[in-house]
């Protein structure tokens, strides 16, 4: 894909694999919208991209708050008339077995790893559709656990690993579901496991010795974001550079509909009629 002057938003791009992806896209001529929570780190990444001759700007938002996700979408929409690629990369790792909640009272990993990307993509879809052909890339994981729809917020039997794996599978269900909804729109959406235990802050916080590099993970993310071989292909899951199969629940249409309905309710996008039907 020709990247010169393409506009690309990458969440969680002030550190780790997201930072490497942002730097590479900037070097390739794209205008990079850098996202993170820390303004100092964000401005540093922007400065690095600009020093290498690229274009970038920073957007601050804490994805543990749905209100801030909405503000991020509004800020992006106000700053540009197009969006060619959205990369949902930000996330919380497996470290810690104490259950935490988001600003909205939802289980933290489900909120940040999945729900924030669901809402951000929903809010930015008009911009992506207007920019078609456009792409959405959801950075998921090979660590996947079927969603327990009777206890999505994991109030029982909580562990950081379980919460992480459930949230990452939710991303993949969303990917397959959204791909079906976007057929014919020119907007594709795919998900991937970039690499196992990259040398990132998230992995180190989990107490795991890194197995692979952020550069390897960046290669996989950039493949989905920019490869001409994926033009028009959607609803796929990749393990690194290889097309693969996710957990069986990702291909269960009923589970995908159930997750979509729940997610629309949780982020406040469900129509009054649908809410009445549920009550």
N, C-alpha and C positions, 0 to 999 in steps of 0.2 A: 504494500500500500504506500502511495505517495503521502508523506506526512507533513510536508511543508505547509504551514499555516493551518493545519488541522487543530481543532481545539479539544483538549482532552482533560477531563477531571479525574484525579486519582485520590481516593480517600486514603488516609493513613500514609501519606507520602513524605513525611518528615523524618522517617527512620526506616531501617531494614530494607526489605525487598521493594517496598513502595518508593523509597527514595532513589534506589537504583533505576527503577522503571522511569521515574520522573526525569532523572538526569539523561537517560538514553533517549527518551522521547524529545526532550528539549534539544539535544544534540542533533536529532534528526530533522529539526525544523518545525516541530509542533509548538503551539502555544500551550503551555502546561499550567493547569489550575491545580496548585498544590494545596492539599488540605491536611490539617492536623489540629491538635489542641494547643500546642505551645507556639506562640507567635515568634519567639526568638529562634527556635529551630526552623520554623517555616520560612522566616526571612533569610536564614542562612542557606536553605535549599534554593530559594529563588535567586539569591546572589550567585550561587555556584552555577546555576543554569545560565544566568545572564553573562557571567564571566566567560563561559564557554561559547558565547554568541547566540544563545537561545532566548526565548521569551517565556516569562512565567509570572504568576502572581499568586499570593497566598490568601487562603480563606480559612479562618479559624472557626471551629465548631466542636463541641463535645457531643459525640454521637450517642452518648448515654441519655440524652435528652431529645425527645421527639420535637420539642419546640425549636431546639437548635438545628436539628436536621432540616426543619422547614425553613429556618432562616438561612441556612446554607444554600438550599435550593433557590430561594428568593434572590440571594446575593449573586449566585451564578447566573440566573436568568436575567438579572439587571445588568450584568457586566458583559454579556455577549448575546448575539442574535442567533448563534448556532452552537451545537455541541455534537462533536463527531464521535467521541468515545467516552463512555463512563466506565471507570474501573473501580468496583467496590472491593477495596483491599483492606480497609481498617478492621481491626478485630482485637478481641481479648483472648488470651491463651488459656491453657489448662491449669495454670498454677493456682493452688489454694483450694481447700475443700470447705471453706466457709461460704455459705450462700450469700450472694450480694444482689442488690436490686438497683435498677436504673432510677433516674429522676422521676419516671412515671410509675414506679412500683413494680416493674416487670423484672424477671430474672435477668441478671446483667448480661450474660453471654448471649442469650436469645435476643435481647434488646439491641446490643451493639453489633454482634456478628451477623445477625439476620434482619431484624426488624428495621434498623436504621437504613440498610441498603434497599429494603423493600419500599420504604417510604420515599427515600431519595430518588430511586428510579421512577416511582409513580409520579412524583412532583416534576421530574425533569423530562418525562416522556413527550410532552408537547414540543420541547426544544429538540429532542432526539429525532422525533418524527419529521420535524421541519428540516432537519439536516440530513435526512436519509440519502444515501446509505450510511447508517450509523451502527455502532456496536455497543453492547453492554457486556462487560466481563465481570463475573462474580468469582472472587478468589475464595474458594472453599477449602476442602481438605479430604485426604483419604481416610481420616478419622471420622467415621459417620455412625450415628445411632438413630434407629427409628424413633420418630416423634411419638411420645405418649400423649395422645390427645385428651386423656383423662387427667393429666397432670403436666401440662406443657411447661409450667413455671417451676417444676421440680421442687415442690414443697415437701416431698418425701423422697428419701434415698438419694439425696443430693451428693454430687461430687463434681469437682471442676472439670474432670475429663468427660464425664457424662454430659454435662451442660454444653461443653465445647462441641462434642461430637454431634449432639442433637441440633445445635445451632447451625453447624456446617452442612448437615443434611438438609435442614430447612432451606438453606441457600440454593441447594441443588433442585429441590422440589419447586421452588420459586422460579428457577431458571427454565425448567421444562415447561412449567405452566405459562410463564410469560411468553415464551417462544411461540406457543400455540396461539395466544391472544394476538401476537404481533405479526402473524403470517400475512404476507403481502404488503407490509408497511415499509419494508426496506430497512427495518431495525432488527438486528439479530442479537441474541443473548446466549452466552455460553458460560460454563463454569469449569473450574479446574482445581486440582491439587498441584501447586507449583513445584514443590520439592519437599522431601522429608527432613524435618528438623534442621532448617536452615540456621545459619549463624546470626540469629536475630535476638533482640532484647527479650521478646516473648518466649523464645525457646530457652534462653539462659535463665529467665525467671522461673521456668518450670523445673530447673535443676537438671536439664538434659544436655549431654555433650552433643554439639551440632554434628550432623552427618553430612550436610551438603551446604553449598554456598548460596548467598543471596543472588549471586550472578546467575546460577543455574535456575533458580526460581524466577528471576526476571526474564530469562530466555523464554520460559513457558508462558508467562503472562503476556509478553510481547507477541508471542506466536498467535494467541487468541485475539489480541487487540489489532494486529496489523497484517497477518499473513493473507496473501491473496488467495491461498488455497481454501480459506474459510469464508470467502465471499458468498453471502446468501445462505450459509449453513447455520443452523440455530438449534437450541435445545440440547446441546451436546455437553458431555462431561469428559474432561481430559485428565489423565494422570501424567503430569509433566508435559512432554511433547506428544504423547500417545493418546489417541482417542480410546476411551475406556467405558466401563459401566459402573455406575454408582450403586449404592444400596437399593434393594428391590423396591423400597417404599417410594423412591423417586419416580418410578414408572407406574405407580398406582394412581389412576385418575381420581378416585374417590378421596384419597389422602391429599392430593394436590388441591382439590376443591375445598376440602375441609380446612387446610392451612390458609388458603386464600381468603376464605370467609372470616376465619379467626383474625388474620392479620389486618384485614380491612376494618374490623371492629376495634382492634387494639390501637390502630393509628388514627382512628376517627374518620375513615373514608367510606365506611359502609353507609348506604343510603338509608334514610328513615324507614322506607318500606321494608328493606331486608332486616333491619333491627326489630321491627314490629313482628315480622314473620317468625323470628327466633324466640320472641318473648311469649 
